Amino acid sequence: MQFLQPPGWSTPKGYANGVAAKGTLVFVGGQIGWNGDQVFESDDFIAQTKQALQNVNAVLACAGAGPEHMVRMTWYITDRDEYNARLRELGSVYREVMGKCFPAMTCVEVSRLVEARAKVEIEVTAVVPD
């Protein structure tokens, strides 16, 4: 895997500008903050994010992958202001679950998600080297 950083650009914090990789592609559909029984245990943004990240890891594991194989991550959030206000907590939970693996990332505020209680949905593309 090669992280792509154009010359002269400031180093991004918490994500990569781009990633190049070869191997088996793994696509993780949007994971939200409910458990494996599709039950929300919390309406808190950080708790839901932690659960969604754990769900991503569970799906990655089915392909013999882990956070270190992620090349792209897309976040859909319902409240940009809460996201920005809680970045310190968010970063701590992210590192706890995903480690220091920072793929190319996009974060988009949406008006709502399909599941009414969901505050975050995360999808991932990973590449497991041959």
Secondary structure, 3 states (H helix, E strand, C coil): CEEECCCCCCCCCCCECEEECCCEEEEEEEEECECCCCCECCCCHHHHHHHHHHHHHHHHHHCCCCHHHEEEEEEEECCHHHHHHCHHHHHHHHHHHHCCCCCEEEEEECCCCCCCCCCEEEEEEEEECC
